[in-house]
Amino acid sequence: REHALLAFTLGVRQLIIGVNKMDSTEPPYSESRFEEIKKEVSSYIKKIGYNPAAVAFVPISGWHGDNMLEPSSKMPWFKGWAVERKEGKAEGKTLIDALDAILPPSRPTDKALRLPLQDVYKIGGIGTVPVGRVETGILKPGMVV
């Protein structure tokens, strides 16, 4: 719960929910348990501000590698995930498919340079080195800031 709220607060707009430990359900790899978790989590993330139709829910078992890289034969009931978003639809069967379907955020390079500093290091023989991340604009070698 806290992770979803924190992610939304920090501006993360694409989400993947991996329902882990499917090998530990009763019975193992239970479709009803997956659907129960999916329903409960969908309700919660909707309250936060996410659209559940744009979130991939993938039943996995990290211990056995089920649905991580290749579709699992132990969950024949899982036909795959599908997401609908403004940029288009995406679908797949595994966690790696869901990760590959994440769209990289666009960088506003046409705007003024904004470089929030994270830290400043004083390195002997080199000098003062500011460290940060370019949020908007472009920073090139030799540029006077």
N, C-alpha and C positions, 0 to 999 in steps of 0.2 A: 504494500500500500504506500509506504513512504517513498519507495523508489519511483513509482508512477507519478506521485504528486511532485516530487523534487524534479523529475525529468520534465514535466509539463511547465513547472515554474521557471526552469532554466531555458525553456524555448525548444525542447526536443518535441517535434511534431510527428515523427514516424516511430512506431512502436512495434515490437515483436514480443509475443508472450510465448515462451517455451514452457509447457507444462511438463516438468521433469518428474522422475521417479515413477514413470508409468509401470515399471516392472514390480513396484511395491504396492500397487493397488489391490483391492480384494474384489473379484479375482484379478490376477495379473493382466495388465493392459486393458483395463475396463473402459469401454466406450461411455457408459453411464457416468462414471466418475469424471472423465474428461469433460463431458458435456455439462456436468454440475459445476465444475471449476470454471469452465468457459463462461457460463451464465453469470456466476457470482462476480468474476473479475470484470466482465463486460459492463455489468451494472455499476461497479465502482469506478472504472475508468471513464464512463460516460458522465458521472457526477463531477469528475475532475475537469473534463473538457475535451477528452478524446472522442473520436467517432469510432465505435467498435467495428463498423464495417470496413474501416481503413486499417485495422490491426490484424496481423497474422497470428493465429493461435495454432501452435504446433505441439502435438503430444510427443515427448521424447523420453529416452532413458539414456542419460549420460554414461552410466556404468556399462551398459551393453552396447551403446552406440546406435540405438534404434532411432530412426528418423533424423539422424544428425547429418550424415552425408548422403546416405542412400535410403530409399523407402524401406520401412520395416515389414517383414512378412508376419510379424507378431501382432500387427494392428491392421488387418485387412479391412476393417470398418472405416479407417481413415482414408478418405478419398482425396484429401489435399486441402490446402488453405487457399483463400482468394481474398484480395483486398480491392476496394474501390476507392479511388481518390481523384482529385481534380485533374491530375496529370495523366490519368488513365488507370487501367486495371492491371493487376499482376496476380499470378497464381503459381503454385508449386506444391511439393509434397514434403520437403525436408527443411530443416533449420537453415542449411547453407543456401537453399533456394530463397528463403525469406531474407537472409542477409544480403544476397545478391540483388534483391528487388528494392532495397533501400535506395532512394534517390539522393545523390549528394546535394547539399544545400548550395544555392547560388551565392557567389561572392560579389557584392556590389563594388566592382573595380572602377566604375565611372564616378563614384562619389569621392569626397575629400578624404585624405589619409587620416585614419583613426587607429592609433596603436596604443592600447592600454598597456601600461608597464606592469609586469608581474614581479620583477625584482631588478636590482642593480648590483652588479658584481664589480669589485675592484681587483683586477688581476695584475700582479707584478710583471713589469716588462711590456704590458699591453695597455693598461689604463682602465678607465671606467667603462664597463660594458652593460648597457641597459638591455633587459630581456622582456619581450612582450609578444603579442600576437596581433597581426594586421587584421582588423575587423572590416574596414572599408578602405578603398583606394589601393594604390600600388606603392611599394617600397623597392627601389632598385639600388644596386651597389654604387657608392659614390654620391648618392643623393644627399643634398643638404636638407636637414629637417629642422 
